[in-house]
Amino acid sequence: MRTQLAIGGMTCAGCARTVERALVALPGVASASVNFATRVAAIEFDPATQSLETITDAVHAAGYKIVGAGREAMEPEDSAQADVRAAFRRTLLAWVLTVPVMVVMILHMAGVPIPGYVWVETVFAVPVLAAAGAATFARGFRAAARLSPNMDTLIMLGSGAAFATAPLQMMGLPVASYAAVAAMIMAFHLTGRHLEARARGRASRAIRRLLELSTKSARAVQADGSTREVPIESVVVGDVVEVRPGEKIPTDGVVISGQSAVDESMATGEPLPVDKGPGDDVIGATVNTTGVLRVRAARVGRDTFLAGVVRIVQEAQTAKVPVQEFADRATGVFVPIVLGLALVTFATWLAFPVAMRRVAELAGPALPWVRVAGVSDLSLAVLAAVSVLVIACPCAMGLATPTALMVGTGIGAGQGILIRNGAAIQTLRSIKTVCLDKTGTLTKGEPSVTDVFPADGRRPKDVLRLAAAVEYASEHPVARAILARAKADGIAVPPVKDFEAVPGKGARGVVEGKTVHVGTEAYLRECGIPTGPHGAASGMVGGTLSFSGGQPLGIPPPEKTTVFVAADANVVGNVAVGDTLKDDSTAAVGMLKAQGLDVVMLTGDNERTAQAIAKSLGIGRVLAGVLPDGKRDAVARLQQEAGSVAMVGDGINDAAALAQADVGIAIGAGTDIAIESADVVLVRSDLSTLVTAFRLSEATFATIRQNLFWAFGYNLVAVPLAMLGLLHPIIAEIAMAASSVSVIGNALRLRRFR
């Protein structure tokens, strides 16, 4: 069983690891992944040996709280806003008391006599630490007691050690009082947490926007045809709802009456409204723009498209990309290492004060605290150790990957790209070969009329008019294609009498007094249509069928179906029907190749048809006539030959190949089985979004790399400087807070991706 828990009270990556360890230690828990950026834990457990109540108790025992639960768990908006407000209040209280003591400290350092200076700074510092910083101290102490020190532990020790110098001086020890510094450390720390909480709220805004899209009510159609406003929760599958212009469609369904254009941009990223009429599917939360629609509910509640999108994006955000494992391991050992370095720094400054002062003084006038008269060796040792403690908080490392992943997956959802597996973000950028299914992926997946070839001087419309008249009563896909073309060409279709369908061959009927046959050439011959002189086909002439007494009749390419049309036993023309390319397939394939990807067509269709389609697209390698298991094996062979492979498909027969590929990409209009087997879902059926997915992956991973570089680089540079006494604790705290906020800010730059 899988579930998610929104965790409250976490302040750093160390907190996330503490919760993760507490969950994994429980019997029956197969896996647990806690994302610090989203504050969500994804847990897989055996309900026979473990209960949700016990899991909740373990989180509470670790010192944290549950603020949401379920597959769609996330930190509630009111809880997140309450945390921001509480952080602001703590920050405000800290600065109200810290600013006066900062002024006193500066005057004291400038030589202005301050009576009772140590008592003054102590009185101001106590409420900053004990009131504004109470939560930080409590969390830090609990983490230390569990032998799992975190960021709060470092701040607790750093500010606590700085404050302890005041009573030590009062006791007569040769140490300068840094109580004011302790207050400033806590004030800057709380400021950083407040800014981080606000920035984190902006990073998670994509999911909240999706949740806000759903409607609260629906206009249900009653048995007598009237409508009544009802809560959306009361709508069940089969109910009919009315949607007026400007309103959101309340749930997924099928149009049963009305004509309109629907803005589906929130679901597909398609900027232009899509025409909808009876029989067309509509997506809940999309906007009806013009006419009135009546829609029969097909999916409600958790089963709707919007609920699925939220679920998919949250699961992706909770997952960890491979590069994050390294960052998490580093963060897990970083705090104990920092504590050790702080002790080494303290001992070194005490043991070699002259040498350490000399090293610090090489920095020149930027380090006045080293040269202040009367500052003892013990004071400088404390100062350097405190700097190490506050500079090395691993917040930035913990935020580097999940914040970028959070923003990237949210952007993808807004552009019709659902990343179901967070690891796909990293894997996509390493793909070498893209396998494309043909039907439904490169082509539209349904027959359409591509050409009309008339004979005997007739017009194409005449041929199409007779064919559409006979096919009007047929349900065959080819018949529907002919009717659709006639409708698109504005042809008035005459009525048919005495209609008769011959399965697998064709149909006949009487149209305007003429007996019209529509079907295969073999069917026409069976019906006694002449095949000799006088108008029937008599042979091939340069890609055409030659007719006696008439002009040549063109024939379609071999990959298309030929439908012959005859009137009163004379062939009047034929209609070419085929599965046509999607409008953007050629451009998308070109862009994929331009990105250095090897494009392969992998299809169950015959070799002749596949080669013809591939040639028109510029695809050089074709694997045709491949059965479903064969598709999986073909992907495996390509992985051995070329390395990482992405498979793009839409049908049940693609599911095994999608699962086999390093990244499986499902076209959103495809089957549920294909979508469930995929790592990435393209909501629109356009291949252009595939190109966007590759580019989004590259942009997101580039942001992750930048974040990790700055996070690790900051610590690699800052910690040695702090150990050498080259960073005052206040500057160290400002730098630490700035590093965390900068990592989130860099991730937020992804929101400009187009």
Summary of the structure (lengths in Angstrom):
residues: 754
radius of gyration: 35.4
end to end distance: 37.3
largest distance: 125.0
contacts: 2744
relative contact order: 0.10
helix: 52%
strand: 20%
